[in-house]
Amino acid sequence: MVITIDSEFLNEVKLVLAYPSVDNVILTDTEIKALCIWPAMQQYFVKWPIRTYYEGNVSTSTIIDFEEDETFGVLDVRVVSQGLTSGSGNSFWDMVRYQAIGGGASRKSTGAYGIPGYNPSGYRQQNMEQIALQKTMQRVYSTTKYRVSLSERKVYVNVTSSSGVLNITWANYSVDFDDVKFGKQRDVIKLAQANMLDHLADTTSIISDSTMDISINYSDLRSRADELRNPIIEKWNEIPDIILLHG
């Protein structure tokens, strides 16, 4: 996986290890992108994914594959314009509604008996009550269920005795740092810096070389990493994650 990031952002990540006075500290630029910046970007896109949308008609059991290679989850699944909610159609519930209200919900019938504005005995209000009643019947006798399988990268939708339009909001990531929202780029850079400090601490903690002229305190490196990371994680955790499955 090739991470795309402008040089000024990459250099800013490296500032935590005294760049440009020290150009490479154990990791090369390519390794910094893969091991430090990419994990930080993953944390960001899990919290603020890129949204794409799917729309298609559905009237029975349907399986929808995840849209793109970068799609890692689903933010919203719903079936809209089901049966009775549409003005016209040939589904089972469209026919039930039409028979129940005598076709009075048609746009052409602006009043009773086709007379514009004519509404004896609350005729139009009675029609609306009938529509509400039939909508309740639809909820009782029809079934709409969803199941998201992350391992299979599929969305399973089961619709019975009804039809409608399936809407899915996909969650996607990106390997381009420019796709991180401007207001969050600073946070991601700090997370990447914390990852760099952790990597250096891990490396120096297992290296024992009495001939080294410079001693590195890896405990201080970990403390500095926590100082960079913890405020960002705490701030992000204050924002709730919401996933809606709506019937």
Secondary structure, DSSP 8 states (H G I E B T S, - for coil): ---B--HHHHHHHHGGGTTTTSS-SSS-HHHHIIIIIHHHHHHHHHHS-EEEEEEEEESS-EEEE-SSTTEEEEEEEEEES-GGGSSS--SHHHHHHHHHHTTTTSTT--SGGG-TT--GGGHHHHHHHHHHHHHHHHHHH-EEEEEEETTTTEEEEEEES--EEEEEEEEE--SBGGGS-HHHHHHHHHHHHHHHHHHHHHHHHT---TT-SS---HHHHHHHHHHHHHHHHHHHHTS----EEE-
